[in-house]
Structures are given as C-alpha cells and as structure tokens.
C-alpha cells in the first residue's frame, strides 16, 4: 500500500517575479514559493546579485502552472530593457 503525499495532489505554482533592490536596480527570478523567496533575498540568502542589495521589494509577478513556461517567461523578462521592465511593473498598478 502506498501513501500519497498531499503536496503531490496540489498542482505546483511557478512564479516569475521582479524585485526592486535597495540601489534601485531590478532583479528578475523564478520560484515555486514566492513569499519565501522574497524573505530569502532579504536575509541575504536569495541570490548572489541581491545579497548586497537588500532589502528588496516585490514589484511584479506572474503565476504559471508549469516550470517550462515560467522559465521561458523569466528569460523574456531578463532580456527586456529597464524601461520595458518598468512599463511591465506599471501595468499592475
């Protein structure tokens, strides 16, 4: 008899996000746990880029049902100019 893991029954969410760092630079990333990831960035354990630019503020995110689509979108956003990232952020205000 096998025991099901309740986490396996729930579809995993994938997030692409943009944070604003303390030096006003923008960082784009991907995660399955958005709130935990922001906390990690702010504790210096998130990414090398944000380690010395904390605190960060979540400015934008998108949610996806699969990792591949999320990673593709992350790549698209990372290729954007700063100006276009700011326009994207402003679409949700």
N, CA, C and O atoms as a GROMACS GRO file, in nm:
protein
  372
    1UNK      N    1   0.085  -0.120   0.000
    1UNK     CA    2   0.000   0.000   0.000
    1UNK      C    3   0.088   0.125   0.000
    1UNK      O    4   0.180   0.137   0.081
    2UNK      N    5   0.060   0.215  -0.090
    2UNK     CA    6   0.139   0.338  -0.095
    2UNK      C    7   0.061   0.452  -0.031
    2UNK      O    8  -0.062   0.458  -0.037
    3UNK      N    9   0.135   0.540   0.030
    3UNK     CA   10   0.075   0.656   0.095
    3UNK      C   11   0.098   0.776   0.005
    3UNK      O   12   0.211   0.802  -0.037
    4UNK      N   13  -0.008   0.849  -0.026
    4UNK     CA   14   0.003   0.968  -0.112
    4UNK      C   15   0.050   1.087  -0.030
    4UNK      O   16   0.009   1.108   0.084
    5UNK      N   17   0.133   1.162  -0.091
    5UNK     CA   18   0.178   1.287  -0.032
    5UNK      C   19   0.078   1.395  -0.072
    5UNK      O   20   0.055   1.417  -0.191
    6UNK      N   21   0.016   1.464   0.028
    6UNK     CA   22  -0.083   1.567  -0.006
    6UNK      C   23  -0.029   1.675  -0.098
    6UNK      O   24  -0.104   1.735  -0.175
    7UNK      N   25   0.101   1.702  -0.092
    7UNK     CA   26   0.160   1.804  -0.178
    7UNK      C   27   0.156   1.761  -0.324
    7UNK      O   28   0.152   1.846  -0.413
    8UNK      N   29   0.158   1.632  -0.350
    8UNK     CA   30   0.154   1.583  -0.488
    8UNK      C   31   0.017   1.602  -0.552
    8UNK      O   32   0.007   1.612  -0.674
    9UNK      N   33  -0.088   1.606  -0.470
    9UNK     CA   34  -0.223   1.624  -0.522
    9UNK      C   35  -0.248   1.767  -0.567
    9UNK      O   36  -0.332   1.792  -0.653
   10UNK      N   37  -0.177   1.859  -0.509
   10UNK     CA   38  -0.197   2.001  -0.538
   10UNK      C   39  -0.101   2.043  -0.650
   10UNK      O   40   0.020   2.027  -0.636
   11UNK      N   41  -0.154   2.096  -0.760
   11UNK     CA   42  -0.064   2.140  -0.868
   11UNK      C   43   0.031   2.249  -0.818
   11UNK      O   44  -0.010   2.342  -0.748
   12UNK      N   45   0.157   2.236  -0.852
   12UNK     CA   46   0.255   2.334  -0.807
   12UNK      C   47   0.246   2.460  -0.892
   12UNK      O   48   0.231   2.454  -1.014
   13UNK      N   49   0.256   2.572  -0.826
   13UNK     CA   50   0.256   2.701  -0.894
   13UNK      C   51   0.400   2.744  -0.916
   13UNK      O   52   0.488   2.718  -0.834
   14UNK      N   53   0.422   2.811  -1.026
   14UNK     CA   54   0.555   2.862  -1.060
   14UNK      C   55   0.541   3.012  -1.082
   14UNK      O   56   0.450   3.058  -1.152
   15UNK      N   57   0.630   3.087  -1.022
   15UNK     CA   58   0.623   3.233  -1.027
   15UNK      C   59   0.747   3.292  -1.092
   15UNK      O   60   0.859   3.246  -1.069
   16UNK      N   61   0.726   3.392  -1.174
   16UNK     CA   62   0.834   3.477  -1.225
   16UNK      C   63   0.810   3.612  -1.160
   16UNK      O   64   0.697   3.661  -1.157
   17UNK      N   65   0.916   3.672  -1.109
   17UNK     CA   66   0.897   3.795  -1.032
   17UNK      C   67   1.007   3.896  -1.063
   17UNK      O   68   1.115   3.862  -1.110
   18UNK      N   69   0.975   4.020  -1.033
   18UNK     CA   70   1.073   4.128  -1.040
   18UNK      C   71   1.074   4.197  -0.905
   18UNK      O   72   0.970   4.236  -0.852
   19UNK      N   73   1.194   4.210  -0.850
   19UNK     CA   74   1.209   4.287  -0.726
   19UNK      C   75   1.293   4.411  -0.754
   19UNK      O   76   1.378   4.412  -0.843
   20UNK      N   77   1.266   4.513  -0.677
   20UNK     CA   78   1.350   4.634  -0.681
   20UNK      C   79   1.445   4.626  -0.564
   20UNK      O   80   1.402   4.610  -0.449
   21UNK      N   81   1.573   4.638  -0.592
   21UNK     CA   82   1.675   4.632  -0.488
   21UNK      C   83   1.694   4.769  -0.423
   21UNK      O   84   1.645   4.870  -0.472
   22UNK      N   85   1.766   4.771  -0.313
   22UNK     CA   86   1.788   4.896  -0.240
   22UNK      C   87   1.862   5.000  -0.322
   22UNK      O   88   1.849   5.120  -0.297
   23UNK      N   89   1.940   4.955  -0.422
   23UNK     CA   90   2.010   5.050  -0.508
   23UNK      C   91   1.928   5.088  -0.631
   23UNK      O   92   1.980   5.149  -0.725
   24UNK      N   93   1.798   5.052  -0.630
   24UNK     CA   94   1.701   5.082  -0.735
   24UNK      C   95   1.719   4.996  -0.861
   24UNK      O   96   1.649   5.016  -0.960
   25UNK      N   97   1.811   4.901  -0.857
   25UNK     CA   98   1.822   4.808  -0.970
   25UNK      C   99   1.709   4.706  -0.962
   25UNK      O  100   1.645   4.690  -0.858
   26UNK      N  101   1.684   4.639  -1.074
   26UNK     CA  102   1.576   4.540  -1.080
   26UNK      C  103   1.636   4.401  -1.098
   26UNK      O  104   1.731   4.383  -1.174
   27UNK      N  105   1.580   4.304  -1.028
   27UNK     CA  106   1.624   4.165  -1.038
   27UNK      C  107   1.503   4.080  -1.074
   27UNK      O  108   1.396   4.095  -1.015
   28UNK      N  109   1.520   3.992  -1.172
   28UNK     CA  110   1.413   3.902  -1.216
   28UNK      C  111   1.451   3.760  -1.179
   28UNK      O  112   1.564   3.718  -1.200
   29UNK      N  113   1.354   3.687  -1.124
   29UNK     CA  114   1.381   3.549  -1.085
   29UNK      C  115   1.260   3.459  -1.102
   29UNK      O  116   1.153   3.503  -1.145
   30UNK      N  117   1.279   3.332  -1.067
   30UNK     CA  118   1.175   3.229  -1.076
   30UNK      C  119   1.174   3.151  -0.944
   30UNK      O  120   1.279   3.128  -0.884
   31UNK      N  121   1.055   3.109  -0.901
   31UNK     CA  122   1.043   3.031  -0.778
   31UNK      C  123   0.910   2.957  -0.775
   31UNK      O  124   0.820   2.986  -0.854
   32UNK      N  125   0.899   2.863  -0.683
   32UNK     CA  126   0.770   2.797  -0.658
   32UNK      C  127   0.710   2.845  -0.527
   32UNK      O  128   0.595   2.813  -0.496
   33UNK      N  129   0.786   2.923  -0.450
   33UNK     CA  130   0.738   2.976  -0.322
   33UNK      C  131   0.774   3.124  -0.314
   33UNK      O  132   0.881   3.160  -0.264
   34UNK      N  133   0.686   3.207  -0.362
   34UNK     CA  134   0.716   3.350  -0.380
   34UNK      C  135   0.749   3.420  -0.249
   34UNK      O  136   0.852   3.487  -0.239
   35UNK      N  137   0.663   3.407  -0.148
   35UNK     CA  138   0.687   3.478  -0.022
   35UNK      C  139   0.818   3.434   0.043
   35UNK      O  140   0.894   3.517   0.093
   36UNK      N  141   0.844   3.304   0.041
   36UNK     CA  142   0.969   3.253   0.099
   36UNK      C  143   1.090   3.303   0.023
   36UNK      O  144   1.194   3.332   0.082
   37UNK      N  145   1.077   3.315  -0.108
   37UNK     CA  146   1.189   3.361  -0.190
   37UNK      C  147   1.222   3.507  -0.161
   37UNK      O  148   1.340   3.544  -0.154
   38UNK      N  149   1.120   3.589  -0.144
   38UNK     CA  150   1.144   3.730  -0.110
   38UNK      C  151   1.212   3.740   0.026
   38UNK      O  152   1.305   3.819   0.044
   39UNK      N  153   1.166   3.661   0.122
   39UNK     CA  154   1.231   3.658   0.254
   39UNK      C  155   1.376   3.616   0.242
   39UNK      O  156   1.463   3.671   0.310
   40UNK      N  157   1.403   3.517   0.157
   40UNK     CA  158   1.541   3.472   0.137
   40UNK      C  159   1.628   3.583   0.079
   40UNK      O  160   1.741   3.604   0.123
   41UNK      N  161   1.575   3.655  -0.020
   41UNK     CA  162   1.650   3.768  -0.077
   41UNK      C  163   1.682   3.870   0.032
   41UNK      O  164   1.794   3.921   0.039
   42UNK      N  165   1.586   3.898   0.117
   42UNK     CA  166   1.605   4.000   0.220
   42UNK      C  167   1.694   3.954   0.335
   42UNK      O  168   1.744   4.036   0.411
   43UNK      N  169   1.714   3.825   0.348
   43UNK     CA  170   1.804   3.774   0.452
   43UNK      C  171   1.944   3.747   0.398
   43UNK      O  172   2.030   3.697   0.470
   44UNK      N  173   1.966   3.779   0.269
   44UNK     CA  174   2.097   3.761   0.209
   44UNK      C  175   2.121   3.621   0.156
   44UNK      O  176   2.234   3.587   0.118
   45UNK      N  177   2.016   3.539   0.152
   45UNK     CA  178   2.031   3.401   0.107
   45UNK      C  179   1.960   3.374  -0.026
   45UNK      O  180   1.951   3.259  -0.068
   46UNK      N  181   1.910   3.477  -0.091
   46UNK     CA  182   1.833   3.458  -0.212
   46UNK      C  183   1.915   3.436  -0.336
   46UNK      O  184   1.910   3.328  -0.394
   47UNK      N  185   1.990   3.533  -0.378
   47UNK     CA  186   2.073   3.525  -0.498
   47UNK      C  187   2.196   3.610  -0.475
   47UNK      O  188   2.194   3.706  -0.398
   48UNK      N  189   2.302   3.574  -0.543
   48UNK     CA  190   2.427   3.649  -0.530
   48UNK      C  191   2.405   3.798  -0.562
   48UNK      O  192   2.459   3.885  -0.494
   49UNK      N  193   2.326   3.824  -0.666
   49UNK     CA  194   2.302   3.962  -0.708
   49UNK      C  195   2.235   4.045  -0.598
   49UNK      O  196   2.271   4.161  -0.576
   50UNK      N  197   2.137   3.987  -0.530
   50UNK     CA  198   2.061   4.063  -0.431
   50UNK      C  199   2.125   4.062  -0.292
   50UNK      O  200   2.083   4.138  -0.204
   51UNK      N  201   2.223   3.978  -0.271
   51UNK     CA  202   2.282   3.962  -0.138
   51UNK      C  203   2.325   4.095  -0.076
   51UNK      O  204   2.300   4.120   0.042
   52UNK      N  205   2.389   4.178  -0.153
   52UNK     CA  206   2.438   4.307  -0.101
   52UNK      C  207   2.351   4.425  -0.146
   52UNK      O  208   2.392   4.540  -0.135
   53UNK      N  209   2.233   4.394  -0.198
   53UNK     CA  210   2.141   4.499  -0.243
   53UNK      C  211   2.009   4.494  -0.168
   53UNK      O  212   1.910   4.553  -0.211
   54UNK      N  213   2.007   4.423  -0.057
   54UNK     CA  214   1.884   4.412   0.024
   54UNK      C  215   1.866   4.541   0.103
   54UNK      O  216   1.964   4.612   0.130
   55UNK      N  217   1.744   4.573   0.140
   55UNK     CA  218   1.624   4.492   0.119
   55UNK      C  219   1.571   4.507  -0.024
   55UNK      O  220   1.596   4.606  -0.093
   56UNK      N  221   1.497   4.405  -0.065
   56UNK     CA  222   1.430   4.409  -0.194
   56UNK      C  223   1.280   4.424  -0.172
   56UNK      O  224   1.227   4.385  -0.068
   57UNK      N  225   1.214   4.480  -0.272
   57UNK     CA  226   1.068   4.497  -0.266
   57UNK      C  227   1.009   4.430  -0.389
   57UNK      O  228   1.051   4.456  -0.502
   58UNK      N  229   0.912   4.342  -0.367
   58UNK     CA  230   0.845   4.276  -0.479
   58UNK      C  231   0.766   4.381  -0.556
   58UNK      O  232   0.680   4.448  -0.499
   59UNK      N  233   0.794   4.394  -0.685
   59UNK     CA  234   0.727   4.493  -0.769
   59UNK      C  235   0.632   4.429  -0.869
   59UNK      O  236   0.538   4.494  -0.915
   60UNK      N  237   0.656   4.301  -0.905
   60UNK     CA  238   0.576   4.239  -1.010
   60UNK      C  239   0.593   4.088  -1.003
   60UNK      O  240   0.701   4.038  -0.971
   61UNK      N  241   0.485   4.016  -1.034
   61UNK     CA  242   0.498   3.871  -1.050
   61UNK      C  243   0.391   3.819  -1.144
   61UNK      O  244   0.286   3.881  -1.162
   62UNK      N  245   0.420   3.706  -1.204
   62UNK     CA  246   0.326   3.632  -1.288
   62UNK      C  247   0.325   3.488  -1.236
   62UNK      O  248   0.426   3.438  -1.189
   63UNK      N  249   0.209   3.423  -1.246
   63UNK     CA  250   0.195   3.285  -1.200
   63UNK      C  251   0.173   3.191  -1.318
   63UNK      O  252   0.098   3.223  -1.411
   64UNK      N  253   0.238   3.076  -1.315
   64UNK     CA  254   0.228   2.976  -1.421
   64UNK      C  255   0.202   2.839  -1.361
   64UNK      O  256   0.235   2.813  -1.245
   65UNK      N  257   0.142   2.752  -1.440
   65UNK     CA  258   0.113   2.617  -1.392
   65UNK      C  259   0.226   2.519  -1.422
   65UNK      O  260   0.226   2.408  -1.369
   66UNK      N  261   0.321   2.558  -1.506
   66UNK     CA  262   0.432   2.466  -1.533
   66UNK      C  263   0.565   2.541  -1.536
   66UNK      O  264   0.572   2.659  -1.570
   67UNK      N  265   0.668   2.468  -1.501
   67UNK     CA  266   0.802   2.525  -1.487
   67UNK      C  267   0.857   2.576  -1.620
   67UNK      O  268   0.917   2.683  -1.625
   68UNK      N  269   0.837   2.500  -1.727
   68UNK     CA  270   0.893   2.538  -1.857
   68UNK      C  271   0.844   2.673  -1.905
   68UNK      O  272   0.923   2.755  -1.953
   69UNK      N  273   0.714   2.696  -1.892
   69UNK     CA  274   0.658   2.824  -1.934
   69UNK      C  275   0.711   2.937  -1.847
   69UNK      O  276   0.742   3.045  -1.896
   70UNK      N  277   0.721   2.910  -1.717
   70UNK     CA  278   0.772   3.012  -1.625
   70UNK      C  279   0.916   3.048  -1.658
   70UNK      O  280   0.952   3.166  -1.660
   71UNK      N  281   0.999   2.948  -1.683
   71UNK     CA  282   1.139   2.975  -1.714
   71UNK      C  283   1.155   3.049  -1.847
   71UNK      O  284   1.244   3.133  -1.862
   72UNK      N  285   1.069   3.017  -1.943
   72UNK     CA  286   1.072   3.090  -2.071
   72UNK      C  287   1.036   3.236  -2.050
   72UNK      O  288   1.099   3.325  -2.108
   73UNK      N  289   0.936   3.260  -1.968
   73UNK     CA  290   0.894   3.398  -1.940
   73UNK      C  291   1.002   3.473  -1.863
   73UNK      O  292   1.027   3.591  -1.889
   74UNK      N  293   1.067   3.406  -1.769
   74UNK     CA  294   1.177   3.468  -1.695
   74UNK      C  295   1.285   3.514  -1.793
   74UNK      O  296   1.338   3.624  -1.781
   75UNK      N  297   1.318   3.429  -1.888
   75UNK     CA  298   1.419   3.462  -1.988
   75UNK      C  299   1.376   3.583  -2.071
   75UNK      O  300   1.457   3.671  -2.099
   76UNK      N  301   1.249   3.587  -2.111
   76UNK     CA  302   1.196   3.701  -2.188
   76UNK      C  303   1.212   3.831  -2.109
   76UNK      O  304   1.258   3.932  -2.162
   77UNK      N  305   1.172   3.826  -1.983
   77UNK     CA  306   1.178   3.948  -1.900
   77UNK      C  307   1.322   3.991  -1.880
   77UNK      O  308   1.353   4.110  -1.885
   78UNK      N  309   1.411   3.896  -1.856
   78UNK     CA  310   1.552   3.931  -1.834
   78UNK      C  311   1.614   3.999  -1.956
   78UNK      O  312   1.707   4.078  -1.942
   79UNK      N  313   1.563   3.971  -2.074
   79UNK     CA  314   1.613   4.032  -2.197
   79UNK      C  315   1.557   4.172  -2.220
   79UNK      O  316   1.607   4.246  -2.305
   80UNK      N  317   1.454   4.210  -2.145
   80UNK     CA  318   1.392   4.342  -2.160
   80UNK      C  319   1.485   4.452  -2.111
   80UNK      O  320   1.570   4.430  -2.025
   81UNK      N  321   1.467   4.569  -2.166
   81UNK     CA  322   1.538   4.686  -2.114
   81UNK      C  323   1.476   4.724  -1.980
   81UNK      O  324   1.364   4.684  -1.947
   82UNK      N  325   1.550   4.802  -1.904
   82UNK     CA  326   1.497   4.850  -1.777
   82UNK      C  327   1.366   4.926  -1.799
   82UNK      O  328   1.269   4.909  -1.724
   83UNK      N  329   1.363   5.008  -1.902
   83UNK     CA  330   1.244   5.087  -1.934
   83UNK      C  331   1.122   4.995  -1.957
   83UNK      O  332   1.014   5.024  -1.907
   84UNK      N  333   1.141   4.888  -2.031
   84UNK     CA  334   1.030   4.796  -2.057
   84UNK      C  335   0.989   4.718  -1.933
   84UNK      O  336   0.872   4.685  -1.916
   85UNK      N  337   1.085   4.688  -1.846
   85UNK     CA  338   1.051   4.621  -1.719
   85UNK      C  339   0.966   4.714  -1.632
   85UNK      O  340   0.870   4.670  -1.568
   86UNK      N  341   1.002   4.841  -1.631
   86UNK     CA  342   0.924   4.938  -1.553
   86UNK      C  343   0.783   4.951  -1.609
   86UNK      O  344   0.687   4.962  -1.533
   87UNK      N  345   0.770   4.951  -1.742
   87UNK     CA  346   0.637   4.954  -1.803
   87UNK      C  347   0.556   4.831  -1.762
   87UNK      O  348   0.436   4.841  -1.733
   88UNK      N  349   0.621   4.715  -1.760
   88UNK     CA  350   0.554   4.592  -1.719
   88UNK      C  351   0.508   4.602  -1.574
   88UNK      O  352   0.395   4.567  -1.541
   89UNK      N  353   0.596   4.651  -1.488
   89UNK     CA  354   0.561   4.669  -1.346
   89UNK      C  355   0.441   4.763  -1.332
   89UNK      O  356   0.351   4.738  -1.252
   90UNK      N  357   0.440   4.869  -1.411
   90UNK     CA  358   0.333   4.968  -1.402
   90UNK      C  359   0.199   4.920  -1.456
   90UNK      O  360   0.097   4.984  -1.433
   91UNK      N  361   0.197   4.808  -1.528
   91UNK     CA  362   0.070   4.755  -1.579
   91UNK      C  363  -0.020   4.702  -1.466
   91UNK      O  364  -0.140   4.688  -1.485
   92UNK      N  365   0.039   4.674  -1.351
   92UNK     CA  366  -0.040   4.618  -1.240
   92UNK      C  367  -0.077   4.722  -1.135
   92UNK      O  368  -0.141   4.689  -1.035
   93UNK      N  369  -0.039   4.844  -1.157
   93UNK     CA  370  -0.071   4.949  -1.057
   93UNK      C  371  -0.208   5.006  -1.082
   93UNK      O  372  -0.251   5.095  -1.008
   0.00000   0.00000   0.00000
